[in-house]
């Protein structure tokens, strides 16, 4: 049995070793200038320039995390209070932006914040300003865009935790004399605190490694650490300096993850949520000074609590879907430059995209890389999930955390580390390297989705098949896989989006003469800034929505067919029993 488990875990562990651990060791060696150890690259980081970049990255990441908390918590609470009737619409408003590329959403914000954008056009039309206000390429515009990009990552786990809360506890507190605000702060908030903390930490950690949004919307005076790493490699050709900065960024991320390990574990592992929530509930939040301050402020604003909740929820929803809605009219603009709303409409930029051989070749390459990476991630994650399904809970938790390690590694660090290894092997530009990196980035999601599916699986069914003479392979193909097929499709689609939308890894590993679509779009936004990118975004946005709808429909059909088969089998057993008695 142990050898079988090792064989099932081998593909996932191989991905982690060859595309994560080994490249990181190479990056450490380059930063130390081995085999002759030299700390010069790290000594240079003590200078004021790097300190300013590091401080700015941490500060802005904390501001983005706080902004997501400020908007996402009231919005999530309002969403939950709306009830299950509106849950599909809420999830659509949250998941569609989450599955939309960061590059596309950042591009949409240029159209909104630019001098010819939506906000400036509105201000000029209302007569509030006499000249366009500079919003794009400013620190404020960059922060707003990053909050919008990170909001789905905050709202999704918080919604999941809130749906698991016991509302009877809040009602009991109210019957004992607590007003609604006191009940929320002292009873409801402690229940969701592990998931809430985990969401804030995840937003903060992922923002530390941001590259696309600061590069497209940030001012020239503001550099994130990922931008500094990219500049060290592509502009200054300083590999030891870039490697040292990558190690510092990775170390910073690991420290944050370690400090908040328990809430992260409670968020990532469903079995841990109840334990963490119960342990947190035993420590009333009122014992903390910050809780008392929040309670007094909330009591003072108690009459405005529901208007405030509803207003923030509407603002958050608009912030989530607004940039995506801008893309549709923008893609039909007839102007040669970016302006919103368009003065005239046509299908010009769709024709330009579909008739450009370079763009179509980049699209085909990205599709192939995304599909191959998704297949590798789904296969590796599925085999790992099968191995973990029959393990002891503690061992399963440890292996889940191991498979989730790529989540805490900034993509820029992964891209630079694999670049160092691939450059020494002469494999830079190889599609196999890109596919392996995409499979690694998708591995945590595929593993978690399929582990959750197998946790609900009835393992008595393959045992029954074995007693009837079926081999383990036959039972796997005829019983296990058909029953978890919707989850496999979901893991594959999720993994495809992760690879297809990548910029950070392809920035270093793509062939300069045969680039994936996101890199072509990034260069187009930097150089020309026309509506062609909006046309491409709309095409793939509609394709992504169609795929998600097909997957949801297939899952419903699968559940319906499974239920029908169960009823038919039950009726046959009942009929056989009656015949035997007769």
DRENLO-280406 format. One record per residue (C-alpha): x, y, z. Coordinates in pm, 1 decimal, padded with zeros to 6 digits, always signed. Layout:
% DRENLO-280406
<<X,Y,Z>>
...
END
This chain:
% DRENLO-280406
<<+00000.0,+00000.0,+00000.0>>
<<+00283.7,+00239.7,+00082.0>>
<<+00449.0,+00176.7,-00255.5>>
<<+00114.5,+00246.4,-00426.7>>
<<+00080.4,+00575.1,-00237.4>>
<<+00436.8,+00670.8,-00330.8>>
<<+00365.0,+00597.2,-00695.7>>
<<+00051.5,+00812.5,-00692.5>>
<<+00235.4,+01099.1,-00523.0>>
<<+00537.3,+01079.8,-00755.0>>
<<+00413.0,+01317.8,-01031.8>>
<<+00319.0,+01593.5,-00784.9>>
<<+00642.6,+01555.1,-00589.2>>
<<+00840.0,+01557.4,-00915.2>>
<<+00677.7,+01888.0,-01012.8>>
<<+00762.0,+02034.3,-00674.1>>
<<+01122.5,+01916.9,-00692.8>>
<<+01216.9,+01995.2,-01054.0>>
<<+01021.8,+02319.2,-01095.3>>
<<+01035.3,+02465.8,-00744.3>>
<<+01295.3,+02325.3,-00504.2>>
<<+01579.0,+02275.1,-00753.2>>
<<+01535.3,+02618.2,-00920.7>>
<<+01526.0,+02788.3,-00580.1>>
<<+01851.8,+02616.9,-00483.5>>
<<+02005.8,+02740.7,-00808.7>>
<<+01881.9,+03094.8,-00733.2>>
<<+02039.0,+03080.0,-00385.6>>
<<+02365.5,+02960.6,-00537.8>>
<<+02365.1,+03246.0,-00790.2>>
<<+02287.1,+03504.1,-00523.8>>
<<+02586.2,+03376.5,-00321.9>>
<<+02805.5,+03354.7,-00635.2>>
<<+02895.1,+02992.5,-00558.8>>
<<+03129.2,+02802.8,-00568.0>>
<<+03321.6,+03104.4,-00429.4>>
<<+03079.3,+03238.4,-00164.5>>
<<+03026.5,+03612.4,-00187.9>>
<<+02767.3,+03821.2,-00006.5>>
<<+02815.3,+04124.1,-00227.2>>
<<+02468.0,+04089.6,-00383.3>>
<<+02306.9,+04091.2,-00038.0>>
<<+02532.9,+04374.7,+00083.4>>
<<+02400.3,+04591.6,-00198.7>>
<<+02046.5,+04540.9,-00064.1>>
<<+02135.7,+04736.0,+00248.5>>
<<+02141.8,+05054.4,+00040.4>>
<<+01868.3,+05313.0,+00062.2>>
<<+01720.0,+05239.1,-00282.2>>
<<+01634.4,+04878.4,-00204.6>>
<<+01508.8,+04968.9,+00143.1>>
<<+01272.1,+05221.5,-00014.3>>
<<+01148.4,+04962.3,-00265.2>>
<<+01101.2,+04698.9,+00004.7>>
<<+00925.0,+04940.2,+00240.4>>
<<+00699.6,+05066.2,-00039.9>>
<<+00608.7,+04709.0,-00140.5>>
<<+00517.2,+04611.8,+00215.8>>
<<+00330.9,+04939.1,+00279.5>>
<<+00126.4,+04923.3,-00039.6>>
<<+00049.5,+04553.1,+00012.3>>
<<-00078.1,+04631.8,+00362.0>>
<<-00292.2,+04917.8,+00226.2>>
<<-00442.0,+04687.4,-00038.5>>
<<-00515.6,+04421.0,+00224.7>>
<<-00679.5,+04681.3,+00450.6>>
<<-00883.1,+04815.6,+00158.3>>
<<-01007.3,+04464.5,+00078.1>>
<<-01101.4,+04418.2,+00444.7>>
<<-01280.8,+04752.9,+00457.0>>
<<-01487.3,+04677.7,+00146.0>>
<<-01502.2,+04299.0,+00145.1>>
<<-01619.7,+04231.0,+00501.7>>
<<-01939.0,+04443.1,+00494.0>>
<<-02009.7,+04332.0,+00137.0>>
<<-01970.9,+03962.0,+00225.8>>
<<-02199.2,+04002.8,+00526.6>>
<<-02462.1,+04175.4,+00311.6>>
<<-02429.6,+03902.1,+00047.9>>
<<-02487.4,+03630.7,+00308.2>>
<<-02789.1,+03811.8,+00451.8>>
<<-02950.4,+03821.7,+00107.1>>
<<-02999.7,+03445.7,+00131.4>>
<<-02944.3,+03151.0,-00101.2>>
<<-03189.4,+03288.3,-00357.7>>
<<-02936.1,+03542.0,-00482.1>>
<<-02630.6,+03322.0,-00423.4>>
<<-02578.6,+03230.5,-00794.1>>
<<-02573.4,+03598.5,-00895.2>>
<<-02338.9,+03684.6,-00609.7>>
<<-02099.5,+03405.0,-00696.5>>
<<-02111.0,+03509.5,-01062.1>>
<<-02019.1,+03867.9,-00966.6>>
<<-01727.8,+03740.3,-00755.9>>
<<-01597.0,+03446.8,-00961.0>>
<<-01604.3,+03607.6,-01306.5>>
<<-01355.3,+03881.3,-01204.8>>
<<-01147.9,+03618.0,-01023.8>>
<<-01114.2,+03411.1,-01341.1>>
<<-01042.1,+03720.8,-01551.6>>
<<-00676.8,+03793.8,-01615.9>>
<<-00505.1,+04053.8,-01397.8>>
<<-00360.3,+04197.1,-01718.0>>
<<-00708.1,+04252.2,-01865.4>>
<<-00846.1,+04408.3,-01548.9>>
<<-00547.4,+04641.7,-01520.7>>
<<-00597.3,+04740.6,-01884.8>>
<<-00964.2,+04816.8,-01810.8>>
<<-00856.4,+05048.5,-01531.2>>
<<-00642.0,+05245.9,-01776.2>>
<<-00959.5,+05303.9,-01979.3>>
<<-01146.6,+05411.4,-01664.7>>
<<-00878.9,+05635.4,-01509.6>>
<<-00713.3,+05778.6,-01822.2>>
<<-00744.9,+06138.2,-01939.6>>
<<-00999.2,+06020.7,-02197.6>>
<<-01145.7,+05765.3,-01956.9>>
<<-01483.5,+05718.8,-01794.7>>
<<-01418.7,+05916.1,-01473.7>>
<<-01260.5,+06217.8,-01641.2>>
<<-01531.3,+06228.2,-01907.6>>
<<-01794.6,+06225.1,-01631.0>>
<<-01619.2,+06499.3,-01430.2>>
<<-01582.9,+06718.1,-01739.1>>
<<-01941.5,+06654.6,-01843.9>>
<<-02073.6,+06755.4,-01501.4>>
<<-01857.9,+07067.3,-01501.7>>
<<-01676.5,+06967.5,-01183.7>>
<<-01334.4,+07013.9,-01343.5>>
<<-01209.2,+07223.0,-01633.6>>
<<-00927.9,+06987.4,-01735.6>>
<<-00872.6,+06611.1,-01701.6>>
<<-00752.7,+06498.9,-01359.9>>
<<-00446.1,+06275.9,-01363.4>>
<<-00568.4,+05944.5,-01218.2>>
<<-00392.2,+05682.8,-01427.9>>
<<-00022.2,+05622.9,-01367.6>>
<<-00055.3,+05755.0,-01013.0>>
<<-00016.3,+05588.4,-00675.4>>
<<-00387.3,+05629.6,-00602.2>>
<<-00494.8,+05472.3,-00932.2>>
<<-00255.0,+05182.8,-00879.7>>
<<-00391.5,+05112.7,-00528.5>>
<<-00754.8,+05124.8,-00643.5>>
<<-00682.0,+04885.1,-00929.1>>
<<-00493.9,+04642.0,-00701.8>>
<<-00779.6,+04643.5,-00448.4>>
<<-01022.1,+04556.4,-00729.7>>
<<-00792.8,+04278.9,-00851.5>>
<<-00758.1,+04129.8,-00501.6>>
<<-01117.8,+04168.9,-00382.5>>
<<-01237.4,+03829.5,-00517.8>>
<<-00948.7,+03655.8,-00339.7>>
<<-01071.6,+03814.7,-00014.2>>
<<-01446.3,+03770.4,-00061.9>>
<<-01445.5,+03402.6,-00167.5>>
<<-01300.2,+03254.3,+00157.2>>
<<-01489.9,+03500.9,+00376.0>>
<<-01819.2,+03403.8,+00210.1>>
<<-01736.0,+03036.8,+00262.7>>
<<-01668.8,+03091.7,+00633.5>>
<<-01980.2,+03305.7,+00681.5>>
<<-02201.4,+03039.2,+00524.3>>
<<-02069.4,+02789.8,+00781.5>>
<<-02150.0,+03014.8,+01079.2>>
<<-02431.4,+02919.2,+01314.1>>
<<-02686.7,+03206.3,+01301.4>>
<<-02862.8,+03074.9,+01612.3>>
<<-02575.7,+03204.4,+01828.5>>
<<-02637.3,+03561.2,+01714.1>>
<<-03010.5,+03520.5,+01771.8>>
<<-02940.2,+03383.7,+02120.3>>
<<-02723.4,+03686.4,+02199.5>>
<<-03005.2,+03919.2,+02088.8>>
<<-03259.8,+03737.6,+02304.6>>
<<-03025.5,+03788.0,+02602.1>>
<<-03032.7,+04164.2,+02550.0>>
<<-02746.8,+04230.1,+02307.5>>
<<-02814.8,+04486.7,+02038.2>>
<<-02739.1,+04384.1,+01676.0>>
<<-02402.8,+04560.6,+01668.3>>
<<-02284.5,+04403.8,+01994.9>>
<<-02402.1,+04061.3,+01878.7>>
<<-02212.0,+04101.0,+01551.9>>
<<-01887.7,+04219.2,+01714.4>>
<<-01882.4,+03979.7,+02009.5>>
<<-02050.8,+03666.5,+01868.5>>
<<-02043.3,+03666.0,+01489.0>>
<<-01699.4,+03815.9,+01430.0>>
<<-01512.7,+03562.1,+01649.5>>
<<-01669.1,+03280.2,+01446.2>>
<<-01535.1,+03413.4,+01116.6>>
<<-01203.4,+03545.2,+01250.2>>
<<-00985.6,+03249.4,+01132.3>>
<<-01117.1,+03272.7,+00775.9>>
<<-01108.1,+03651.3,+00786.8>>
<<-00746.4,+03655.2,+00900.5>>
<<-00654.8,+03397.0,+00638.2>>
<<-00817.2,+03606.6,+00364.8>>
<<-00627.1,+03919.5,+00471.6>>
<<-00299.7,+03724.9,+00485.8>>
<<-00356.6,+03570.7,+00140.9>>
<<-00427.7,+03913.7,-00007.5>>
<<-00119.4,+04062.2,+00159.0>>
<<+00109.3,+03777.1,+00051.6>>
<<-00003.3,+03773.4,-00310.9>>
<<+00015.2,+04152.6,-00335.5>>
<<+00379.4,+04140.3,-00225.8>>
<<+00458.4,+03966.2,-00555.0>>
<<+00246.1,+04188.1,-00783.1>>
<<+00400.0,+04290.4,-01111.6>>
<<+00140.7,+04357.6,-01384.8>>
<<-00080.2,+04618.6,-01215.4>>
<<+00205.3,+04832.1,-01072.8>>
<<+00390.6,+04807.4,-01405.0>>
<<+00090.1,+04928.5,-01606.6>>
<<-00075.3,+05175.6,-01366.9>>
<<+00191.8,+05281.6,-01118.1>>
<<+00388.7,+05605.3,-01138.2>>
<<+00753.3,+05590.7,-01250.9>>
<<+00864.9,+05680.4,-00898.9>>
<<+00693.8,+05373.1,-00747.9>>
<<+00855.3,+05033.7,-00789.0>>
<<+00732.4,+04706.0,-00646.8>>
<<+00993.0,+04445.0,-00560.0>>
<<+00883.7,+04229.3,-00855.9>>
<<+00944.2,+04521.5,-01091.7>>
<<+01289.4,+04568.9,-00944.6>>
<<+01369.1,+04199.2,-00999.9>>
<<+01251.4,+04214.0,-01362.1>>
<<+01457.7,+04527.9,-01421.3>>
<<+01768.5,+04366.6,-01273.3>>
<<+01744.8,+04077.0,-01518.9>>
<<+01610.0,+04228.6,-01840.5>>
<<+01762.7,+04576.8,-01820.9>>
<<+02070.9,+04564.4,-01596.7>>
<<+02167.2,+04196.7,-01658.1>>
<<+02247.9,+04169.7,-01287.2>>
<<+02166.0,+03804.6,-01217.4>>
<<+02315.9,+03784.9,-00864.8>>
<<+02132.3,+04104.5,-00763.3>>
<<+01801.6,+03978.2,-00906.3>>
<<+01853.4,+03640.2,-00737.4>>
<<+01922.4,+03808.2,-00401.9>>
<<+01609.0,+04022.3,-00431.3>>
<<+01405.7,+03713.1,-00526.4>>
<<+01529.0,+03529.6,-00217.8>>
<<+01441.7,+03830.0,+00000.7>>
<<+01090.4,+03845.4,-00148.3>>
<<+01044.0,+03471.3,-00095.8>>
<<+01173.5,+03494.1,+00262.0>>
<<+00935.7,+03780.3,+00335.6>>
<<+00643.0,+03580.0,+00202.5>>
<<+00741.9,+03271.8,+00402.5>>
<<+00770.1,+03475.1,+00722.4>>
<<+00420.3,+03616.5,+00671.1>>
<<+00282.1,+03267.9,+00601.5>>
<<+00457.8,+03126.7,+00907.2>>
<<+00329.1,+03398.9,+01140.2>>
<<-00026.7,+03326.7,+01032.5>>
<<+00009.0,+02952.5,+00977.7>>
<<-00292.3,+02849.8,+01184.7>>
<<-00548.8,+03076.2,+01014.4>>
<<-00403.2,+02984.5,+00675.7>>
<<-00437.8,+02616.6,+00757.9>>
<<-00795.0,+02672.6,+00876.6>>
<<-00877.2,+02842.8,+00548.2>>
<<-00710.8,+02591.6,+00317.0>>
<<-00816.0,+02267.1,+00488.1>>
<<-01190.1,+02219.1,+00537.7>>
<<-01145.7,+01969.8,+00823.5>>
<<-00959.2,+02232.3,+01026.2>>
<<-01218.6,+02507.1,+00999.2>>
<<-01452.0,+02377.2,+01267.7>>
<<-01164.9,+02321.8,+01512.9>>
<<-01017.7,+02666.1,+01451.3>>
<<-01355.9,+02830.9,+01473.4>>
<<-01435.8,+02658.6,+01801.3>>
<<-01100.8,+02748.2,+01950.6>>
<<-01143.8,+03108.7,+01846.4>>
<<-01495.0,+03127.1,+01986.7>>
<<-01359.9,+03028.9,+02327.2>>
<<-01165.8,+03356.8,+02336.8>>
<<-01427.9,+03635.6,+02329.5>>
<<-01324.3,+03923.4,+02112.4>>
<<-01432.4,+04175.3,+02374.7>>
<<-01119.0,+04096.4,+02574.8>>
<<-00910.9,+04275.8,+02315.4>>
<<-00881.1,+04653.2,+02321.6>>
<<-00929.1,+04679.3,+01948.1>>
<<-01260.8,+04496.7,+01977.9>>
<<-01383.5,+04743.0,+02237.2>>
<<-01290.9,+05034.1,+02011.3>>
<<-01471.3,+04870.7,+01719.4>>
<<-01773.6,+04805.8,+01937.1>>
<<-01797.0,+05167.3,+02056.5>>
<<-01761.7,+05300.5,+01702.5>>
<<-02020.1,+05054.3,+01576.2>>
<<-02264.8,+05146.1,+01854.6>>
<<-02228.3,+05514.8,+01770.8>>
<<-02306.6,+05438.4,+01405.1>>
<<-02575.1,+05179.5,+01484.9>>
<<-02864.9,+05368.6,+01318.3>>
<<-02671.0,+05375.7,+00992.4>>
<<-02555.0,+05015.6,+00999.0>>
<<-02780.4,+04874.9,+00726.2>>
<<-02756.1,+05171.9,+00487.3>>
<<-02379.1,+05152.6,+00531.3>>
<<-02372.2,+04776.5,+00472.2>>
<<-02590.5,+04801.3,+00163.2>>
<<-02398.5,+05101.1,+00028.3>>
<<-02061.3,+04930.1,+00071.7>>
<<-02199.2,+04608.3,-00081.5>>
<<-02322.4,+04798.2,-00388.2>>
<<-01990.0,+04983.8,-00416.7>>
<<-01796.8,+04657.4,-00388.2>>
<<-02013.8,+04486.8,-00649.6>>
<<-01969.3,+04780.7,-00885.0>>
<<-01595.3,+04773.6,-00822.0>>
<<-01585.0,+04401.8,-00899.8>>
<<-01780.4,+04399.6,-01226.5>>
<<-01745.8,+04760.3,-01345.5>>
<<-01405.2,+04725.6,-01515.3>>
<<-01526.3,+04416.0,-01700.2>>
<<-01840.1,+04591.6,-01824.7>>
<<-01623.3,+04873.0,-01963.1>>
<<-01444.2,+04627.6,-02191.8>>
<<-01752.5,+04544.9,-02401.0>>
<<-01825.7,+04889.6,-02548.3>>
<<-01454.5,+04965.0,-02559.9>>
<<-01390.1,+04660.0,-02779.5>>
<<-01628.2,+04802.8,-03043.7>>
<<-01458.6,+05142.7,-03049.9>>
<<-01365.0,+05274.9,-03391.9>>
<<-01100.7,+05511.6,-03252.5>>
<<-00729.4,+05439.6,-03302.8>>
<<-00661.3,+05519.5,-02938.0>>
<<-00812.6,+05439.7,-02599.5>>
<<-01108.9,+05656.7,-02500.9>>
<<-01429.2,+05584.6,-02311.6>>
<<-01708.4,+05605.7,-02399.1>>
<<-01620.9,+05555.6,-02767.5>>
<<-01723.6,+05827.4,-03013.7>>
<<-01821.7,+05569.3,-03277.4>>
<<-01858.9,+05192.4,-03291.2>>
<<-01742.4,+04920.8,-03530.5>>
<<-01589.1,+04574.0,-03535.1>>
<<-01258.8,+04718.9,-03651.5>>
<<-01041.6,+04587.2,-03373.1>>
<<-01194.8,+04238.0,-03386.5>>
<<-01100.2,+04221.3,-03754.3>>
<<-00752.7,+04354.6,-03679.4>>
<<-00697.4,+04087.2,-03415.4>>
<<-00833.6,+03796.2,-03619.7>>
<<-00637.4,+03896.0,-03929.5>>
<<-00301.4,+03948.0,-03753.6>>
<<-00090.9,+03633.1,-03794.7>>
<<+00139.0,+03721.8,-03502.9>>
<<-00151.3,+03760.1,-03262.5>>
<<-00320.8,+03442.3,-03383.3>>
<<+00003.3,+03246.3,-03347.2>>
<<+00043.1,+03383.3,-02993.4>>
<<-00317.8,+03286.0,-02916.7>>
<<-00266.6,+02931.0,-03043.0>>
<<+00056.2,+02897.3,-02843.2>>
<<-00112.2,+03016.6,-02522.2>>
<<-00402.0,+02776.4,-02574.4>>
<<-00163.6,+02484.0,-02623.5>>
<<+00048.6,+02577.3,-02321.1>>
<<-00257.5,+02632.9,-02102.7>>
<<-00419.5,+02303.0,-02203.7>>
<<-00098.0,+02105.8,-02155.0>>
<<-00031.4,+02266.2,-01817.5>>
<<-00390.0,+02203.9,-01706.2>>
<<-00370.4,+01838.2,-01811.4>>
<<-00042.7,+01789.0,-01621.2>>
<<-00174.6,+01966.2,-01310.4>>
<<-00507.0,+01778.3,-01311.9>>
<<-00333.7,+01442.4,-01357.0>>
<<-00071.9,+01509.8,-01088.1>>
<<-00324.3,+01662.1,-00846.9>>
<<-00574.9,+01383.4,-00909.6>>
<<-00323.1,+01108.9,-00842.1>>
<<-00206.8,+01289.2,-00527.3>>
<<-00569.0,+01328.4,-00413.8>>
<<-00627.5,+00954.6,-00467.6>>
<<-00322.2,+00876.8,-00255.9>>
<<-00430.3,+01113.0,+00023.1>>
<<-00794.1,+00999.4,+00027.0>>
<<-00718.8,+00682.1,+00223.5>>
<<-00444.7,+00824.1,+00447.6>>
<<-00458.5,+00921.5,+00812.5>>
<<-00590.1,+01277.4,+00867.8>>
<<-00259.8,+01415.4,+00998.9>>
<<-00059.1,+01278.1,+00705.9>>
<<-00321.5,+01404.9,+00462.1>>
<<-00297.3,+01754.5,+00611.7>>
<<+00082.1,+01752.2,+00582.9>>
<<+00072.8,+01642.6,+00218.1>>
<<-00196.2,+01898.6,+00136.0>>
<<+00023.2,+02170.8,+00280.4>>
<<+00318.7,+02043.0,+00078.1>>
<<+00111.9,+02057.5,-00241.9>>
<<-00002.9,+02408.9,-00145.2>>
<<+00353.6,+02542.4,-00118.3>>
<<+00343.4,+02702.0,-00470.3>>
<<+00068.1,+02931.6,-00339.4>>
<<+00313.4,+03118.7,-00116.8>>
<<+00587.1,+03147.1,-00380.1>>
<<+00550.4,+03473.1,-00575.3>>
<<+00525.1,+03395.7,-00950.2>>
<<+00806.7,+03640.9,-01019.0>>
<<+01035.3,+03442.4,-00787.5>>
<<+00933.9,+03119.3,-00960.2>>
<<+00994.1,+03270.9,-01304.6>>
<<+01341.0,+03401.1,-01220.4>>
<<+01446.5,+03081.1,-01041.2>>
<<+01338.2,+02852.9,-01325.1>>
<<+01501.7,+03095.7,-01569.8>>
<<+01837.8,+03053.4,-01394.4>>
<<+01809.5,+02674.5,-01411.7>>
<<+01681.2,+02669.4,-01770.7>>
<<+01956.1,+02908.4,-01884.1>>
<<+02223.5,+02672.3,-01755.9>>
<<+02058.5,+02379.2,-01932.1>>
<<+01997.7,+02574.9,-02253.7>>
<<+01620.0,+02530.4,-02225.1>>
<<+01504.0,+02892.7,-02214.0>>
<<+01215.6,+02924.2,-02460.3>>
<<+01129.9,+02553.3,-02440.5>>
<<+00752.1,+02490.9,-02421.1>>
<<+00817.7,+02200.6,-02182.2>>
<<+00958.0,+02439.0,-01921.1>>
<<+00654.0,+02667.0,-01947.9>>
<<+00414.2,+02371.4,-01925.6>>
<<+00593.4,+02244.0,-01614.8>>
<<+00574.6,+02587.2,-01449.0>>
<<+00204.0,+02621.1,-01529.8>>
<<+00139.2,+02272.7,-01393.6>>
<<+00322.1,+02367.6,-01074.1>>
<<+00125.2,+02692.2,-01030.9>>
<<-00201.7,+02503.0,-01085.4>>
<<-00113.7,+02203.0,-00868.6>>
<<-00250.6,+02343.8,-00537.4>>
<<-00589.5,+02424.8,-00690.9>>
<<-00626.4,+02092.3,-00871.2>>
<<-00521.6,+01897.9,-00561.3>>
<<-00763.2,+02081.5,-00330.6>>
<<-01059.5,+02053.2,-00568.6>>
<<-01010.3,+01680.6,-00622.8>>
<<-00927.8,+01611.2,-00256.8>>
<<-01256.9,+01774.6,-00159.0>>
<<-01441.7,+01566.7,-00418.4>>
<<-01285.9,+01240.9,-00297.2>>
<<-01354.4,+01331.6,+00067.2>>
<<-01726.3,+01308.9,-00013.9>>
<<-01685.5,+00991.1,-00216.4>>
<<-01839.3,+00663.3,-00092.2>>
<<-01547.0,+00420.2,-00092.1>>
<<-01781.0,+00126.6,-00034.1>>
<<-01865.7,+00136.5,-00404.7>>
<<-01521.2,+00028.5,-00535.3>>
<<-01506.1,-00227.9,-00252.8>>
<<-01835.1,-00372.4,-00372.8>>
<<-01698.8,-00381.7,-00728.0>>
<<-01388.2,-00564.8,-00601.8>>
<<-01601.2,-00830.6,-00433.7>>
<<-01769.6,-00886.4,-00770.4>>
<<-01431.3,-00948.2,-00935.0>>
<<-01334.2,-00603.6,-01063.2>>
<<-00966.6,-00514.5,-01046.2>>
<<-00860.7,-00182.3,-00881.8>>
<<-00792.7,-00032.7,-01226.2>>
<<-01136.8,-00132.1,-01355.3>>
<<-01302.7,+00004.6,-01040.2>>
<<-01112.6,+00331.7,-01082.9>>
<<-01215.1,+00376.4,-01447.5>>
<<-01574.4,+00256.9,-01416.3>>
<<-01676.7,+00384.3,-01071.2>>
<<-01445.8,+00643.3,-00916.8>>
<<-01364.0,+00858.9,-01220.6>>
<<-01722.3,+00881.2,-01358.1>>
<<-01854.6,+00992.1,-01019.3>>
<<-01596.9,+01268.4,-00972.3>>
<<-01591.1,+01372.0,-01339.1>>
<<-01746.8,+01719.2,-01274.5>>
<<-01476.2,+01794.0,-01018.0>>
<<-01208.5,+01679.6,-01263.0>>
<<-01353.4,+01915.7,-01524.5>>
<<-01358.9,+02199.2,-01269.9>>
<<-00995.8,+02135.8,-01172.3>>
<<-00894.3,+02127.3,-01539.4>>
<<-01073.7,+02455.3,-01622.8>>
<<-00930.9,+02629.7,-01315.8>>
<<-00580.4,+02507.5,-01399.2>>
<<-00618.0,+02620.4,-01760.0>>
<<-00701.6,+02975.7,-01653.1>>
<<-00395.2,+02986.6,-01425.5>>
<<-00158.8,+02896.2,-01709.2>>
<<-00333.3,+03083.3,-01988.9>>
<<-00327.7,+03416.3,-01801.3>>
<<+00034.5,+03395.5,-01683.7>>
<<+00268.1,+03689.3,-01738.5>>
<<+00535.5,+03660.5,-01469.1>>
<<+00678.0,+03322.5,-01572.7>>
<<+00650.1,+03377.8,-01948.5>>
<<+00826.0,+03711.7,-01908.6>>
<<+01154.7,+03523.5,-01857.9>>
<<+01099.7,+03178.6,-02008.1>>
<<+00910.9,+03246.3,-02331.9>>
<<+01084.0,+03233.9,-02668.2>>
<<+01131.6,+03600.1,-02775.5>>
<<+01035.5,+03504.5,-03131.8>>
<<+00732.0,+03298.4,-03032.1>>
<<+00565.7,+03469.4,-02736.7>>
<<+00242.7,+03370.3,-02556.5>>
<<-00061.3,+03594.2,-02588.5>>
<<-00034.3,+03766.9,-02244.9>>
<<+00318.7,+03888.5,-02327.0>>
<<+00203.1,+04016.4,-02667.4>>
<<-00086.8,+04196.0,-02498.1>>
<<+00142.5,+04344.8,-02233.5>>
<<+00376.3,+04486.6,-02497.4>>
<<+00080.6,+04616.4,-02698.7>>
<<-00059.0,+04799.4,-02393.8>>
<<+00280.1,+04953.8,-02320.3>>
<<+00352.4,+05057.0,-02679.4>>
<<+00024.6,+05151.5,-02850.7>>
<<-00264.0,+05134.4,-02600.1>>
<<-00546.6,+05080.6,-02849.0>>
<<-00879.2,+04892.4,-02817.4>>
<<-00740.9,+04571.9,-02972.6>>
<<-00664.5,+04428.5,-02628.5>>
<<-01025.2,+04493.6,-02526.0>>
<<-01145.4,+04291.7,-02826.6>>
<<-00918.7,+04001.5,-02734.0>>
<<-01031.4,+04026.5,-02371.4>>
<<-01400.7,+04013.8,-02463.7>>
<<-01350.7,+03706.2,-02683.5>>
<<-01176.1,+03510.6,-02410.2>>
<<-01397.0,+03650.5,-02137.1>>
<<-01705.9,+03514.1,-02313.4>>
<<-01523.3,+03187.5,-02377.3>>
<<-01438.3,+03157.0,-02007.7>>
<<-01797.5,+03227.0,-01903.8>>
<<-01919.3,+02968.8,-02156.0>>
<<-01678.4,+02708.0,-02020.7>>
<<-01790.6,+02773.1,-01662.8>>
<<-02157.6,+02748.0,-01762.8>>
<<-02090.9,+02424.6,-01950.9>>
<<-01910.2,+02281.5,-01650.2>>
<<-02194.4,+02379.9,-01415.1>>
<<-02453.6,+02237.6,-01656.0>>
<<-02256.5,+01914.8,-01694.5>>
<<-02235.6,+01883.3,-01316.9>>
<<-02612.4,+01922.1,-01281.5>>
<<-02676.0,+01668.6,-01558.3>>
<<-02427.4,+01432.2,-01397.3>>
<<-02600.5,+01463.3,-01057.6>>
<<-02942.2,+01410.5,-01219.0>>
<<-02825.7,+01099.5,-01406.7>>
<<-02660.1,+00959.3,-01093.7>>
<<-02982.2,+01014.0,-00895.7>>
<<-03189.1,+00844.9,-01167.0>>
<<-02954.5,+00546.6,-01171.8>>
<<-02976.0,+00521.1,-00794.2>>
<<-03357.4,+00521.5,-00804.1>>
<<-03365.6,+00262.0,-01082.7>>
<<-03125.2,+00038.5,-00893.5>>
<<-03329.6,+00076.4,-00577.4>>
<<-03653.2,-00006.7,-00762.9>>
<<-03488.8,-00314.1,-00917.7>>
<<-03376.8,-00435.6,-00573.8>>
<<-03727.6,-00381.2,-00434.7>>
<<-03882.1,-00566.0,-00730.6>>
<<-03635.3,-00855.2,-00692.1>>
<<-03718.0,-00879.6,-00323.5>>
<<-04090.5,-00894.9,-00392.9>>
<<-04037.4,-01168.0,-00654.2>>
<<-03827.2,-01371.2,-00411.6>>
<<-04093.2,-01343.6,-00142.1>>
<<-04360.0,-01447.2,-00395.1>>
END
